[in-house]
Amino acid sequence: MKPRLLFIYLHPSPFVRDDLALLEARYEVRSFHFDVRRVRSPGGMLRMLRAQRTWLQRELPEAALVLGWFVDYHMVLPVQMARRQGIPVAAVLGGFDCYCLSELNIGVFCSRWRAPLARYVYRNASLLLPVAASLMEMPATPWTGNRPQGVRAWVPGLHTPFRVIPTGYDFEQWPLGPAERPPVVRTVALVDSERVLRRKGVDLLLAAAAHLPEVQFEVVGVTPEMQQRIRERYAPPPNVRLREPVPRTALPAIYGETSVYAQLSRAEGLPNALCEAMLCGCIPVGSPVFGIPEAIGDAGFIVERPEVGAVVDALRRALQCNARWRTRARARILQLYPKERRIRELIASLEALRQIRNS
């Protein structure tokens, strides 16, 4: 009989669904979706917490482990109730749970009420599983308000053990595209608000486009409402195309028609879109934030300052690269982030927790 694992998440994102699939091969998984769409009012939050408490009371007695994606209010009850029963809890750290960008008011530690809850989870979980080492600790940079970021910057005296386990990728789903490509720069993000637009660095990309009129720029994932706001506020030049969200299955073909992929985020974890674009042979240009420089390495270009001139310079250099850079970008992701690595290391970490409990 498979050991029971309780799996708790906020959004059914691709990386969450990927983890759920790999865990179901090893465990009897019982999942709880803490649906953020239902917690936009105090009453909605209370109803969701009651539902979660009832679920935990039913499922915990037979559970061997608890695993949650992200550290936020949705993990407080699981940690509290599991600790009482001696059941270990692991938490995957993905990005927004590790920082605060005060100028944008983004990140769990920017919230007066969510920050204490996150600190409770960080200090009382059994194991932390960041997808990039820099999510635990990152030096100050102009991109993040010139102050250190990462969990240790916001949770003083943290002693909870952690293990870095990157997300993994199925390489067959992301084939290397053609060697020769038109001068097209793309970024992919669900841009549904001004805060997301700025967090993803789309404002810098729009400004850079005006200096490279011979290059086609495209932002994939902009909602119709935000497209209108962008046109009114930023007046993008004619060489910029704003495109609505597309199915994930459409992305390999889009990446195959992209010369340079831009990831100019002011805050990020280990971006799926960046890694998938590199697998498809896009030459990456990115900011020095959390997992972005780790993914890019020597296969692309890092923009050290959030300035339009620096972005333009990096894009020009990337656009001049030959086809060997495309295979280099793919090879880096092949080496660092195979799906098999995540499966192996995640299962090993969870099993070690289970053995500690059973010993």
RODO-2510 file (C-alpha; in nm, 4 decimals, decimal comma):
residues 359
     n   res          X          Y          Z
     1     m     0,0000     0,0000     0,0000
     2     k     0,1304     0,3450    -0,0926
     3     p     0,1937     0,5925     0,1899
     4     r    -0,0567     0,8798     0,1961
     5     l     0,0694     1,2288     0,1093
     6     l    -0,1369     1,5430     0,1515
     7     f    -0,0685     1,7957    -0,1244
     8     i    -0,1782     2,1583    -0,0787
     9     y    -0,1599     2,4308    -0,3410
    10     l    -0,2939     2,7739    -0,4360
    11     h    -0,2970     2,7656    -0,8180
    12     p    -0,3084     2,4651    -1,0540
    13     s    -0,0010     2,5992    -1,2358
    14     p     0,1954     2,3786    -1,4780
    15     f     0,4704     2,3152    -1,2212
    16     v     0,2092     2,2222    -0,9589
    17     r     0,0390     1,9808    -1,1979
    18     d     0,3782     1,8326    -1,2910
    19     d     0,4624     1,7663    -0,9260
    20     l     0,1205     1,6195    -0,8621
    21     a     0,1672     1,3719    -1,1484
    22     l     0,5101     1,2567    -1,0324
    23     l     0,3977     1,2221    -0,6686
    24     e     0,0968     1,0091    -0,7633
    25     a     0,3362     0,7459    -0,8976
    26     r     0,4880     0,7026    -0,5500
    27     y     0,2176     0,8042    -0,3012
    28     e    -0,1538     0,7915    -0,2398
    29     v    -0,2000     1,1642    -0,2930
    30     r    -0,4876     1,3575    -0,1415
    31     s    -0,4868     1,7158    -0,2671
    32     f    -0,6456     2,0340    -0,1399
    33     h    -0,6844     2,3370    -0,3641
    34     f    -0,6844     2,6507    -0,1479
    35     d    -0,8605     2,8497    -0,4177
    36     v    -0,7499     3,2141    -0,3996
    37     r    -1,0529     3,3203    -0,6027
    38     r    -1,2678     3,2391    -0,2994
    39     v    -1,0658     3,4329    -0,0406
    40     r    -1,1019     3,7876    -0,1675
    41     s    -1,3139     3,8824     0,1320
    42     p    -1,2871     3,8040     0,5055
    43     g    -1,5943     3,5833     0,4777
    44     g    -1,4477     3,3932     0,1839
    45     m    -1,1197     3,3383     0,3690
    46     l    -1,3026     3,2116     0,6763
    47     r    -1,5075     2,9650     0,4722
    48     m    -1,1966     2,8343     0,2959
    49     l    -1,0100     2,7919     0,6261
    50     r    -1,3042     2,6020     0,7719
    51     a    -1,3113     2,3743     0,4682
    52     q    -0,9371     2,3167     0,4977
    53     r    -0,9600     2,2391     0,8698
    54     t    -1,2364     1,9847     0,8071
    55     w    -1,0311     1,8245     0,5288
    56     l    -0,7194     1,8069     0,7463
    57     q    -0,9110     1,6538     1,0377
    58     r    -1,0302     1,3810     0,8024
    59     e    -0,7057     1,3175     0,6130
    60     l    -0,4228     1,3754     0,8621
    61     p    -0,4719     1,0657     1,0822
    62     e    -0,3778     0,8365     0,7914
    63     a    -0,1169     1,0673     0,6351
    64     a     0,2569     1,0043     0,6296
    65     l     0,3578     1,3435     0,4893
    66     v     0,2306     1,6876     0,3981
    67     l     0,3684     1,8835     0,1018
    68     g     0,2659     2,2357     0,0063
    69     w     0,3530     2,4597    -0,2863
    70     f     0,4522     2,8115    -0,1695
    71     v     0,4578     2,9504     0,1844
    72     d     0,1570     3,1667     0,2668
    73     y    -0,1659     3,1648     0,4658
    74     h    -0,2745     2,8352     0,3065
    75     m     0,0039     2,6483     0,4910
    76     v    -0,0587     2,7731     0,8455
    77     l    -0,3242     2,5182     0,9440
    78     p    -0,1433     2,2244     0,7778
    79     v     0,1773     2,3047     0,9687
    80     q    -0,0027     2,3664     1,2967
    81     m    -0,2212     2,0556     1,2835
    82     a     0,0426     1,8221     1,1386
    83     r     0,2958     1,9183     1,4073
    84     r     0,0500     1,8188     1,6779
    85     q     0,0319     1,4716     1,5272
    86     g     0,4025     1,4391     1,4565
    87     i     0,3563     1,4414     1,0782
    88     p     0,6367     1,6125     0,8813
    89     v     0,5555     1,9040     0,6518
    90     a     0,7649     2,0095     0,3519
    91     a     0,7083     2,3352     0,1636
    92     v     0,8218     2,4183    -0,1896
    93     l     0,9443     2,7783    -0,2251
    94     g     0,8700     2,9223    -0,5662
    95     g     0,9249     3,2996    -0,5653
    96     f     0,6707     3,5440    -0,4224
    97     d     0,7018     3,3732    -0,0834
    98     c     1,0661     3,4798    -0,0570
    99     y     1,0753     3,8566    -0,1085
   100     c     0,9173     4,1993    -0,0772
   101     l     0,9464     4,4601    -0,3519
   102     s     0,8213     4,7586    -0,1575
   103     e     0,7911     4,9942    -0,4570
   104     l     0,5469     4,7525    -0,6203
   105     n     0,4037     4,6117    -0,2965
   106     i     0,4664     4,2605    -0,4268
   107     g     0,5763     3,9599    -0,2239
   108     v     0,4400     3,7893     0,0849
   109     f     0,6667     3,9920     0,3148
   110     c     0,5135     4,3190     0,1949
   111     s     0,1883     4,2271     0,3681
   112     r     0,1463     4,3161     0,7345
   113     w    -0,0840     4,0226     0,7996
   114     r     0,0626     3,7628     0,5634
   115     a     0,4267     3,8147     0,6626
   116     p     0,3798     3,6867     1,0222
   117     l     0,1888     3,3850     0,8927
   118     a     0,4666     3,3078     0,6443
   119     r     0,7282     3,3390     0,9182
   120     y     0,5335     3,0917     1,1315
   121     v     0,5324     2,8399     0,8456
   122     y     0,9011     2,8925     0,7709
   123     r     1,0002     2,8395     1,1332
   124     n     0,7752     2,5398     1,1969
   125     a     0,7899     2,3399     0,8737
   126     s     1,0049     2,0271     0,8730
   127     l     1,1808     2,0990     0,5431
   128     l     1,1991     2,3839     0,2904
   129     l     1,2420     2,3013    -0,0795
   130     p     1,3411     2,6160    -0,2748
   131     v     1,3573     2,5791    -0,6535
   132     a     1,6693     2,8014    -0,6560
   133     a     1,9335     2,8595    -0,3883
   134     s     1,8993     3,2371    -0,4158
   135     l     1,5412     3,2163    -0,2889
   136     m     1,6960     3,1544     0,0505
   137     e     1,9439     3,4405     0,0244
   138     m     2,0132     3,6969    -0,2490
   139     p     2,2420     4,0028    -0,2322
   140     a     2,1047     4,3522    -0,2851
   141     t     2,0630     4,4608    -0,6473
   142     p     1,9094     4,7663    -0,8180
   143     w     1,6447     4,5330    -0,9598
   144     t     1,5073     4,4544    -0,6129
   145     g     1,5169     4,7936    -0,4444
   146     n     1,8849     4,7768    -0,3404
   147     r     1,8151     4,5578    -0,0405
   148     p     1,8915     4,1902     0,0225
   149     q     1,6121     3,9484    -0,0611
   150     g     1,5367     3,5839     0,0030
   151     v     1,3864     3,4067     0,3024
   152     r     1,6799     3,4704     0,5365
   153     a     1,6531     3,8451     0,4787
   154     w     1,2932     3,8385     0,6050
   155     v     1,2989     3,5589     0,8638
   156     p     1,5854     3,6338     1,1061
   157     g     1,7431     3,3395     1,2825
   158     l     1,5818     3,0786     1,0602
   159     h     1,7011     2,7241     1,1400
   160     t     1,4603     2,5110     0,9355
   161     p     1,6589     2,2758     0,7086
   162     f     1,6315     2,3232     0,3341
   163     r     1,7303     2,1483     0,0140
   164     v     1,7414     2,3121    -0,3277
   165     i     1,5476     2,1089    -0,5846
   166     p     1,4883     2,2894    -0,9159
   167     t     1,1806     2,2339    -1,1250
   168     g     1,2371     1,9833    -1,4046
   169     y     1,1476     1,9743    -1,7725
   170     d     1,0395     1,7104    -2,0198
   171     f     1,2786     1,7845    -2,3020
   172     e     1,0702     1,6097    -2,5664
   173     q     0,7914     1,8649    -2,5141
   174     w     1,0312     2,1508    -2,5951
   175     p     1,2217     2,0698    -2,9167
   176     l     1,5120     2,2738    -3,0466
   177     g     1,3767     2,5021    -3,3178
   178     p     1,5454     2,6133    -3,6430
   179     a     1,8970     2,7567    -3,6374
   180     e     1,8134     3,0599    -3,8507
   181     r     1,5397     3,2881    -3,7209
   182     p     1,4073     3,6362    -3,7888
   183     p     1,5001     3,9169    -3,5437
   184     v     1,2160     3,8602    -3,2981
   185     v     1,2309     3,9260    -2,9229
   186     r     0,9582     3,7725    -2,7103
   187     t     0,8534     3,7341    -2,3506
   188     v     0,5704     3,5197    -2,2174
   189     a     0,3758     3,6106    -1,9028
   190     l     0,0177     3,6392    -1,7904
   191     v     0,0001     4,0182    -1,7746
   192     d    -0,3311     4,1046    -1,6156
   193     s    -0,2339     4,4059    -1,4022
   194     e     0,0109     4,6947    -1,3861
   195     r     0,1954     4,5294    -1,0980
   196     v     0,2533     4,2114    -1,2970
   197     l     0,3640     4,4159    -1,5967
   198     r     0,6314     4,5901    -1,3910
   199     r     0,7327     4,2800    -1,1955
   200     k     0,7947     4,1013    -1,5244
   201     g     0,9901     4,3987    -1,6627
   202     v     0,7545     4,4450    -1,9569
   203     d     0,7792     4,8230    -1,9126
   204     l     1,1540     4,8045    -1,9814
   205     l     1,1006     4,5808    -2,2825
   206     l     0,8484     4,8234    -2,4330
   207     a     1,0904     5,1115    -2,3841
   208     a     1,3762     4,9122    -2,5390
   209     a     1,1659     4,8343    -2,8469
   210     a     1,1628     5,2015    -2,9431
   211     h     1,5445     5,1885    -2,9788
   212     l     1,5376     4,8779    -3,2005
   213     p     1,2808     4,9590    -3,4720
   214     e     1,4183     4,6901    -3,7049
   215     v     1,3359     4,4176    -3,4484
   216     q     0,9920     4,2687    -3,3870
   217     f     0,8879     4,2531    -3,0202
   218     e     0,6021     4,0454    -2,8839
   219     v     0,4571     4,0049    -2,5357
   220     v     0,2508     3,6856    -2,5188
   221     g    -0,0100     3,6597    -2,2445
   222     v    -0,1544     4,0115    -2,2165
   223     t    -0,5238     4,0227    -2,1325
   224     p    -0,7457     4,2429    -2,3563
   225     e    -0,8020     4,4895    -2,0726
   226     m    -0,4286     4,5300    -2,0122
   227     q    -0,3592     4,5640    -2,3844
   228     q    -0,5754     4,8732    -2,3888
   229     r    -0,4107     5,0153    -2,0763
   230     i    -0,0631     4,9518    -2,2171
   231     r    -0,1471     5,1339    -2,5384
   232     e    -0,2829     5,4294    -2,3430
   233     r    -0,0052     5,4519    -2,0848
   234     y     0,3063     5,3300    -2,2678
   235     a     0,2261     5,4068    -2,6333
   236     p     0,4326     5,1122    -2,7626
   237     p     0,5990     5,1628    -3,1018
   238     p     0,4745     4,9882    -3,4198
   239     n     0,7264     4,7035    -3,3845
   240     v     0,5544     4,5794    -3,0633
   241     r     0,2767     4,3222    -3,0705
   242     l     0,0656     4,2462    -2,7645
   243     r    -0,0848     3,8995    -2,7744
   244     e    -0,3503     3,7387    -2,5585
   245     p    -0,2729     3,4279    -2,3499
   246     v    -0,2280     3,1081    -2,5497
   247     p    -0,2458     2,7389    -2,4506
   248     r     0,0809     2,5969    -2,3208
   249     t     0,0804     2,3517    -2,6107
   250     a     0,1183     2,6460    -2,8503
   251     l     0,4390     2,7715    -2,6893
   252     p     0,6967     2,5369    -2,8535
   253     a     0,6022     2,6688    -3,1991
   254     i     0,6126     3,0281    -3,0715
   255     y     0,9554     2,9783    -2,9153
   256     g     1,0771     2,8182    -3,2388
   257     e     1,0034     3,1477    -3,4166
   258     t     1,1820     3,3534    -3,1495
   259     s     1,5432     3,4647    -3,1748
   260     v     1,5801     3,6163    -2,8263
   261     y     1,3773     3,5473    -2,5146
   262     a     1,3653     3,8298    -2,2579
   263     q     1,3122     3,7658    -1,8854
   264     l     1,3551     4,1112    -1,7318
   265     s     1,1737     4,0338    -1,4079
   266     r     1,2314     4,2409    -1,0974
   267     a     1,1388     3,9331    -0,8934
   268     e     1,1044     3,5715    -0,9999
   269     g     1,1777     3,2174    -0,8882
   270     l     1,3128     2,9793    -1,1497
   271     p     1,1009     3,0844    -1,4488
   272     n     0,9430     2,7996    -1,6413
   273     a     0,8998     3,0114    -1,9533
   274     l     1,2680     3,1072    -1,9589
   275     c     1,3845     2,7470    -1,9273
   276     e     1,1363     2,6214    -2,1849
   277     a     1,2354     2,8966    -2,4300
   278     m     1,6035     2,8070    -2,3869
   279     l     1,5231     2,4420    -2,4575
   280     c     1,3665     2,5603    -2,7840
   281     g     1,6861     2,7434    -2,8789
   282     c     1,5992     3,1006    -2,7788
   283     i     1,8985     3,3077    -2,6703
   284     p     1,8130     3,4413    -2,3241
   285     v     1,8467     3,7950    -2,1915
   286     g     1,7541     3,8394    -1,8269
   287     s     1,7867     4,0271    -1,5021
   288     p     2,0197     3,9174    -1,2181
   289     v     1,7276     3,8130    -0,9992
   290     f     1,6876     3,4854    -0,8052
   291     g     1,6880     3,1858    -1,0442
   292     i     1,7241     3,3821    -1,3696
   293     p     2,1066     3,4132    -1,3812
   294     e     2,1379     3,0528    -1,2622
   295     a     1,9343     2,9334    -1,5594
   296     i     2,1060     3,1599    -1,8132
   297     g     2,4676     3,1119    -1,7026
   298     d     2,7057     3,1509    -1,9967
   299     a     2,4320     3,0729    -2,2502
   300     g     2,2966     3,4278    -2,2707
   301     f     2,3207     3,7792    -2,1328
   302     i     2,2488     3,9352    -1,7943
   303     v     2,1308     4,2974    -1,7674
   304     e     2,2941     4,4284    -1,4504
   305     r     2,0889     4,7496    -1,4182
   306     p     1,7170     4,8093    -1,4767
   307     e     1,7917     5,0774    -1,7345
   308     v     1,6689     5,0944    -2,0926
   309     g     2,0176     5,1476    -2,2357
   310     a     2,1493     4,8353    -2,0625
   311     v     1,8541     4,6322    -2,1900
   312     v     1,9036     4,7552    -2,5470
   313     d     2,2742     4,6716    -2,5348
   314     a     2,2083     4,3159    -2,4126
   315     l     1,9374     4,2584    -2,6735
   316     r     2,1658     4,3787    -2,9533
   317     r     2,4403     4,1392    -2,8439
   318     a     2,1961     3,8494    -2,8230
   319     l     2,0523     3,9229    -3,1676
   320     q     2,4017     3,9039    -3,3162
   321     c     2,4709     3,5543    -3,1815
   322     n     2,5086     3,2614    -3,4192
   323     a     2,3279     2,9277    -3,4197
   324     r     2,5751     2,7668    -3,1789
   325     w     2,4319     2,9857    -2,9038
   326     r     2,0939     2,8191    -2,9553
   327     t     2,2350     2,4730    -2,8921
   328     r     2,4278     2,6113    -2,5954
   329     a     2,1077     2,7478    -2,4406
   330     r     1,9323     2,4141    -2,4818
   331     a     2,2305     2,2185    -2,3518
   332     r     2,2406     2,4217    -2,0312
   333     i     1,8807     2,3378    -1,9398
   334     l     1,9337     1,9753    -2,0455
   335     q     2,2239     1,9536    -1,8032
   336     l     2,0800     2,1425    -1,5065
   337     y     1,7071     2,0742    -1,4994
   338     p     1,6054     1,7313    -1,6289
   339     k     1,2675     1,6141    -1,5082
   340     e     1,4332     1,2984    -1,3756
   341     r     1,6441     1,5058    -1,1366
   342     r     1,3391     1,6644    -0,9754
   343     i     1,1653     1,3284    -0,9447
   344     r     1,4711     1,1655    -0,7893
   345     e     1,5585     1,4439    -0,5463
   346     l     1,2029     1,5305    -0,4414
   347     i     1,1134     1,1696    -0,3652
   348     a     1,4437     1,1172    -0,1806
   349     s     1,3820     1,4236     0,0368
   350     l     1,0269     1,3228     0,1198
   351     e     1,1261     0,9657     0,1959
   352     a     1,4014     1,0876     0,4294
   353     l     1,1380     1,2870     0,6195
   354     r     0,9136     0,9844     0,6383
   355     q     1,1922     0,7644     0,7670
   356     i     1,2770     1,0146     1,0398
   357     r     0,9175     0,9998     1,1581
   358     n     0,9134     0,6219     1,1523
   359     s     1,2460     0,5787     1,3316
***
